Amino acid sequence: MTAETGKKIQDYIEYLLKNSSAERPVWNKEMIIQNTPPKWNYIDGCMITALLALYEITGEERYYVFAKDFVDYFVQEDGSIRTYNIKEYNLDNINTASNLFFMYDKSGENKYKLALDHVREQLTGMPRTKEGSFWHKEIYPDQVWLDGLYMAEPFYMKYETRFNRMGKCDDVIHQFKNVEKNMRDPVTGLYYHGYDESRKMYWADPVTGCSPNFWLRSIGWFSLALVETAEATDESLYYEKRYLQTLLEGVADALSAYQDESGMFYQVVDHPEAKGNYLETSGTALISYAILKAVRLGYLAPRYAKMGERAFDGIVQKYLSCNEDGTLKLSGICLVAGLGGKQHRDGSLEYYFSEPVVENEAKGVAPFLLAYTEMIRNVH
């Protein structure tokens, strides 16, 4: 990474902070497009994670102050969280709470521990498949999505390790084993976006229960779930920790066959030739960050670092650019993708290519900035 690129990214961060608050974050395009009020959500949660990582590596207090002010808009003194509803049983809502461990450790304020306890209660009541995996959301019965592993499992493992004497750590590992068994394609080594245990959904293969394609961002979420859950796993769980690392190495090896010459990956990973497919920022950034962090922590061999660096550089070259007024933008970000729902999302190639592609959206910006922090660590 050149000094010029570093300067450009720092300017971009300043633009994002200057134009954002908990009430109106510039990076939450879903909120802006739908004109909805602020809500506890994983999109903002990912950005706060990125800002805390920037604070951790630079020591610049303003990153922490911004993050704390943002979180404190939602977390009340009694540990309740504004707009958060346990009974929604949505794994996406767990993710943001991962930032509360950092807040609790740095500030010592008990409200963060109370909020952590409150969010942990959701997992106790979370509906599950017969095999024991969390449903992605209560509105998606019997379904496991790769995204959900990142949204819930790092939080779950960290909470159990820190506050519950590792009581349910085996449950976390069991859910990864279910995903490996049910969602990994034995031919490519890639993982399908979703799995329906009941096989009733129109998008589910009647034999395997899997959705039809390998969506990049979902594999990115899963890769990061493996890294961050392994990081939260105590060394006394030697075999469990190594299991996650082995799974991660398998994902990295599978992805390496599909890395474009630009360093990036395609929206649907294994169909670069398909009309409408495109090099996508958010999934590429998640993979870059997951791999670079895994190398730093010793979960992947040093040779994998090149893969992560190429992915990061590819995003910078293709999608980090200037507007006419001189402000920066990060483009090539799939706004949202899912399965089922009222939009009849069928998991086809055409579906994944039809979702809006936007700029400056946190699902791309946050992992890009997290990958940037790993690039800085490598320089130092």
Phi and psi in degrees as a GROMACS rama.xvg file:
@    title "Ramachandran Plot"
@    xaxis  label "Phi"
@    yaxis  label "Psi"
@TYPE xy
-80.2791  161.992  THR-2
-61.6355  -35.0035  ALA-3
-63.859  -42.4676  GLU-4
-63.8407  -43.0331  THR-5
-58.9485  -42.6501  GLY-6
-63.985  -41.3653  LYS-7
-63.003  -43.1066  LYS-8
-68.0293  -39.2082  ILE-9
-62.1546  -40.5135  GLN-10
-62.6427  -37.8473  ASP-11
-65.5605  -42.4975  TYR-12
-60.6149  -42.8696  ILE-13
-60.9345  -41.8426  GLU-14
-60.0288  -45.4238  TYR-15
-62.9634  -44.8515  LEU-16
-68.3875  -42.0128  LEU-17
-61.266  -30.4041  LYS-18
-105.236  15.6947  ASN-19
-132.151  150.311  SER-20
-151.207  172.365  SER-21
-60.1757  -33.0303  ALA-22
-73.2095  -29.4917  GLU-23
-151.987  74.9017  ARG-24
-75.099  127.295  PRO-25
-64.1408  -22.3383  VAL-26
-86.1604  -7.99758  TRP-27
-95.3965  83.9403  ASN-28
-67.4278  -31.2631  LYS-29
-61.8883  -44.3036  GLU-30
-63.2351  -41.5481  MET-31
-67.993  -46.7852  ILE-32
-64.5988  -42.2308  ILE-33
-85.9511  -8.48314  GLN-34
53.7325  49.3769  ASN-35
-101.352  155.017  THR-36
-70.9884  165.493  PRO-37
-58.4422  141.585  PRO-38
-146.165  146.5  LYS-39
-59.9364  116.342  TRP-40
-153.721  157.769  ASN-41
-71.5129  -24.319  TYR-42
-63.3025  -51.6254  ILE-43
-66.0926  -36.3012  ASP-44
-57.5707  -40.4239  GLY-45
-64.5444  -37.6152  CYS-46
-67.8959  -39.2495  MET-47
-64.2214  -38.9093  ILE-48
-57.9413  -43.1818  THR-49
-64.9378  -41.6095  ALA-50
-66.8593  -37.3073  LEU-51
-67.2043  -34.3693  LEU-52
-66.9703  -39.0304  ALA-53
-63.6237  -40.5753  LEU-54
-62.0593  -44.6746  TYR-55
-60.9333  -37.1889  GLU-56
-90.9105  -27.2441  ILE-57
-101.104  -25.1239  THR-58
75.7483  6.8069  GLY-59
-77.3646  113.308  GLU-60
-60.1006  -28.3659  GLU-61
-62.4324  -29.8834  ARG-62
-65.7189  -43.7564  TYR-63
-66.917  -42.5229  TYR-64
-61.0247  -44.9617  VAL-65
-61.0402  -47.5775  PHE-66
-61.9306  -42.8536  ALA-67
-66.6746  -43.7553  LYS-68
-59.8329  -39.6198  ASP-69
-64.5123  -49.8693  PHE-70
-64.4672  -38.8387  VAL-71
-69.3869  -16.4267  ASP-72
-62.2446  -29.8798  TYR-73
-102.409  -42.6825  PHE-74
-83.4737  119.634  VAL-75
-92.3725  168.019  GLN-76
-61.2257  -28.6631  GLU-77
-88.1275  5.33553  ASP-78
89.6097  -7.6099  GLY-79
-70.3991  156.411  SER-80
-123.614  118.738  ILE-81
-56.4184  130.522  ARG-82
75.0482  -6.44024  THR-83
-87.5804  131.599  TYR-84
-128.085  109.432  ASN-85
-52.1585  -42.5955  ILE-86
-67.9021  -7.49685  LYS-87
-69.6895  -24.4601  GLU-88
45.2521  63.5805  TYR-89
-124.505  115.894  ASN-90
-61.0149  -28.4308  LEU-91
-56.122  -32.1163  ASP-92
-75.3479  -12.3368  ASN-93
-75.4603  -38.9317  ILE-94
-52.6557  -46.7904  ASN-95
-58.4347  -30.9541  THR-96
-67.865  -16.7503  ALA-97
-59.0755  -28.5817  SER-98
-69.0622  -19.2943  ASN-99
-71.6319  -23.9909  LEU-100
-60.7421  -45.6665  PHE-101
-64.055  -45.3892  PHE-102
-60.6968  -42.3807  MET-103
-64.6633  -44.9243  TYR-104
-65.0526  -40.7412  ASP-105
-78.6459  -42.4028  LYS-106
-90.7018  -29.423  SER-107
74.4878  5.44941  GLY-108
-74.8322  125.895  GLU-109
-67.1983  -21.3321  ASN-110
-59.8733  -30.0597  LYS-111
-71.0222  -38.2758  TYR-112
-66.3856  -40.0043  LYS-113
-63.256  -39.3872  LEU-114
-66.7583  -40.2926  ALA-115
-59.7697  -43.9016  LEU-116
-61.2956  -40.8098  ASP-117
-62.6394  -46.7932  HIS-118
-67.3416  -37.3124  VAL-119
-59.1032  -31.8851  ARG-120
-59.0249  -31.8154  GLU-121
-59.9624  -40.1009  GLN-122
-67.3907  -29.1363  LEU-123
-63.7921  -38.7585  THR-124
-97.0594  0.666073  GLY-125
-62.1182  128.136  MET-126
-64.3994  149.639  PRO-127
-132.479  159.789  ARG-128
-71.9338  168.873  THR-129
-61.2442  -28.854  LYS-130
-82.2949  -6.74319  GLU-131
102.62  9.68763  GLY-132
-89.0766  143.347  SER-133
-61.2516  136.724  PHE-134
-62.6266  149.789  TRP-135
-63.6044  -44.6596  HIS-136
-148.862  157.033  LYS-137
-60.9966  -28.9557  GLU-138
-76.8781  -4.81397  ILE-139
-120.85  74.8429  TYR-140
-59.1642  139.124  PRO-141
66.9531  10.3278  ASP-142
-106.236  136.371  GLN-143
-115.44  127.558  VAL-144
-114.439  144.084  TRP-145
-55.3182  -38.0039  LEU-146
-51.9646  -39.3225  ASP-147
-64.6534  -25.7244  GLY-148
-64.6596  -38.993  LEU-149
-72.8475  -38.566  TYR-150
-64.6251  -32.8207  MET-151
-115.549  -41.0194  ALA-152
-70.1403  -39.6397  GLU-153
-60.7508  -41.329  PRO-154
-60.5127  -48.6908  PHE-155
-58.6043  -48.6425  TYR-156
-64.3505  -42.3176  MET-157
-66.8372  -42.0399  LYS-158
-63.2528  -47.8372  TYR-159
-62.9183  -37.7084  GLU-160
-69.2974  -41.7133  THR-161
-83.8734  -38.2859  ARG-162
-120.194  -5.78777  PHE-163
-133.858  26.4491  ASN-164
52.3564  35.6481  ARG-165
61.9463  27.5061  MET-166
-57.4637  -39.9544  GLY-167
-115.405  19.8107  LYS-168
-61.3361  -32.7578  CYS-169
-66.1083  -28.8034  ASP-170
-65.6628  -40.1597  ASP-171
-60.2019  -50.0634  VAL-172
-63.0933  -39.3521  ILE-173
-58.3148  -37.4609  HIS-174
-70.1438  -34.3588  GLN-175
-66.7319  -38.0167  PHE-176
-64.9709  -36.3486  LYS-177
-61.9998  -42.0506  ASN-178
-64.7696  -44.6115  VAL-179
-59.1739  -43.0406  GLU-180
-68.6527  -41.2134  LYS-181
-98.5706  -24.0582  ASN-182
-119.535  -5.52172  MET-183
-86.1965  130.36  ARG-184
-82.5732  120.246  ASP-185
-68.0382  -19.5197  PRO-186
-80.5162  -53.1663  VAL-187
-92.3715  -23.0217  THR-188
81.4523  0.0315912  GLY-189
-83.1372  165.651  LEU-190
-114.183  136.631  TYR-191
-73.1781  151.731  TYR-192
-60.5771  -46.9205  HIS-193
-138.655  163.542  GLY-194
-143.105  130.628  TYR-195
-113.851  109.123  ASP-196
-60.1429  -32.7295  GLU-197
-79.6896  -16.5432  SER-198
61.1903  19.7586  ARG-199
-88.1899  -24.6907  LYS-200
-70.3377  143.986  MET-201
-62.6495  -22.1389  TYR-202
-87.3699  -8.57709  TRP-203
-88.4791  134.342  ALA-204
-62.5009  130.38  ASP-205
-63.9529  -21.2223  PRO-206
-93.4441  -52.8914  VAL-207
-89.0351  -24.3825  THR-208
81.6648  -0.681631  GLY-209
-86.9884  154.033  CYS-210
-70.4512  166.129  SER-211
-75.1348  -22.2988  PRO-212
-135.773  169.428  ASN-213
-101.999  97.2464  PHE-214
-82.7959  128.462  TRP-215
-56.2803  -52.1141  LEU-216
-63.3383  -34.9931  ARG-217
-64.3  -37.6985  SER-218
-69.0642  -33.6059  ILE-219
-63.6089  -45.387  GLY-220
-59.6287  -44.2844  TRP-221
-63.8714  -41.3945  PHE-222
-59.5101  -45.3256  SER-223
-69.2672  -34.1078  LEU-224
-59.0453  -40.7754  ALA-225
-64.2893  -43.9247  LEU-226
-65.0589  -49.2629  VAL-227
-76.2032  -28.9807  GLU-228
-71.4307  -40.7487  THR-229
-60.6296  -41.2302  ALA-230
-61.8123  -35.5362  GLU-231
-83.1752  -8.5316  ALA-232
-84.3307  127.968  THR-233
-65.9157  146.033  ASP-234
-62.1948  -22.2177  GLU-235
-65.0811  -22.9177  SER-236
-91.3057  64.2669  LEU-237
-58.3083  -51.2588  TYR-238
-71.2527  -34.7959  TYR-239
-65.2113  -43.6161  GLU-240
-63.838  -41.7856  LYS-241
-69.5229  -31.608  ARG-242
-60.1405  -47.1178  TYR-243
-61.0542  -40.3273  LEU-244
-66.1053  -39.3983  GLN-245
-65.1195  -41.546  THR-246
-60.4101  -43.0638  LEU-247
-62.2128  -44.0242  LEU-248
-60.6514  -38.3151  GLU-249
-63.0249  -40.8985  GLY-250
-64.9653  -45.2616  VAL-251
-61.3586  -42.5713  ALA-252
-64.1827  -41.0938  ASP-253
-64.0536  -43.3105  ALA-254
-67.1651  -32.9469  LEU-255
-58.4213  -28.3308  SER-256
-71.2945  -15.0489  ALA-257
-116.449  8.54241  TYR-258
-72.7062  123.679  GLN-259
-67.1714  159.355  ASP-260
-60.4505  -22.7283  GLU-261
-73.0781  -16.5239  SER-262
101.526  -16.5663  GLY-263
-89.1327  177.215  MET-264
-125.051  157.907  PHE-265
-87.1229  153.094  TYR-266
-49.9502  -48.7408  GLN-267
-107.147  113.164  VAL-268
-57.3796  -44.483  VAL-269
-99.1408  13.0812  ASP-270
-127.882  58.6143  HIS-271
-61.4725  -23.6548  PRO-272
-83.4601  -12.7497  GLU-273
-67.7579  136.929  ALA-274
-62.1801  126.533  LYS-275
98.2168  -14.8039  GLY-276
-71.7254  153.807  ASN-277
-152.194  157.054  TYR-278
-72.6353  123.478  LEU-279
-113.755  137.552  GLU-280
-75.9694  -49.133  THR-281
-63.4465  -47.4961  SER-282
-64.8015  -40.5251  GLY-283
-61.5094  -43.0406  THR-284
-66.0686  -40.6199  ALA-285
-61.0764  -42.9174  LEU-286
-67.1193  -41.7002  ILE-287
-57.9192  -50.7723  SER-288
-62.9547  -46.9835  TYR-289
-59.3883  -43.7517  ALA-290
-69.9712  -45.9043  ILE-291
-63.391  -40.979  LEU-292
-67.2689  -39.9834  LYS-293
-64.3757  -38.3405  ALA-294
-64.1004  -45.4816  VAL-295
-60.1377  -38.6491  ARG-296
-82.5389  -4.74729  LEU-297
84.6009  13.2971  GLY-298
-81.8718  -27.0531  TYR-299
-123.279  151.179  LEU-300
-65.1902  152.901  ALA-301
-54.7083  -27.9668  PRO-302
-62.292  -22.0021  ARG-303
-73.7931  -18.4962  TYR-304
-56.6784  -36.8463  ALA-305
-59.111  -37.9928  LYS-306
-62.072  -44.9009  MET-307
-68.0394  -39.9907  GLY-308
-66.4614  -41.0525  GLU-309
-63.2287  -38.3309  ARG-310
-64.0636  -44.9089  ALA-311
-62.5611  -48.704  PHE-312
-61.7926  -35.136  ASP-313
-62.5901  -40.9851  GLY-314
-63.5598  -46.1876  ILE-315
-57.7151  -45.5236  VAL-316
-68.483  -39.4854  GLN-317
-91.2506  -36.4085  LYS-318
-124.38  -7.65633  TYR-319
-95.3839  110.759  LEU-320
-146.599  177.467  SER-321
-102.538  142.237  CYS-322
-77.3111  172.636  ASN-323
-62.8758  -28.8903  GLU-324
-86.177  3.83044  ASP-325
94.7097  -12.2723  GLY-326
-73.2387  156.218  THR-327
-94.4917  156.747  LEU-328
-144.136  148.107  LYS-329
-112.839  119.033  LEU-330
-109.646  -173.984  SER-331
73.7701  26.8528  GLY-332
-103.987  120.749  ILE-333
-65.6721  124.506  CYS-334
-63.815  -50.0012  LEU-335
-161.997  151.246  VAL-336
-153.785  144.287  ALA-337
-155.794  -164.255  GLY-338
-133.668  137.842  LEU-339
73.3275  -148.447  GLY-340
77.7967  179.965  GLY-341
-67.2536  -19.137  LYS-342
-81.0564  -1.73265  GLN-343
54.2625  53.9506  HIS-344
-77.7935  110.339  ARG-345
-98.6607  2.42951  ASP-346
73.7101  11.2088  GLY-347
-77.6429  166.186  SER-348
-56.9593  -46.147  LEU-349
-59.0276  -38.4785  GLU-350
-62.6037  -51.5859  TYR-351
-61.6785  -30.3785  TYR-352
-81.3939  -14.723  PHE-353
-88.0622  -18.3327  SER-354
-68.5321  146.471  GLU-355
-59.3308  143.02  PRO-356
-108.982  124.8  VAL-357
-127.283  179.161  VAL-358
-123.637  158.165  GLU-359
55.1792  37.232  ASN-360
-104.766  136.665  GLU-361
-60.0231  -28.9725  ALA-362
-64.8999  -19.277  LYS-363
-103.725  -41.2707  GLY-364
-64.7705  -45.8059  VAL-365
-61.7659  -51.7731  ALA-366
-65.0628  -29.9202  PRO-367
-63.501  -44.572  PHE-368
-68.7003  -34.0048  LEU-369
-66.0526  -41.1967  LEU-370
-62.8224  -37.5675  ALA-371
-59.5103  -40.8953  TYR-372
-63.6392  -34.0048  THR-373
-70.9093  -36.2207  GLU-374
-63.9911  -38.9689  MET-375
-63.3741  -43.894  ILE-376
-58.2017  -39.2531  ARG-377
-64.7646  -36.758  ASN-378
-65.2707  -40.6545  VAL-379
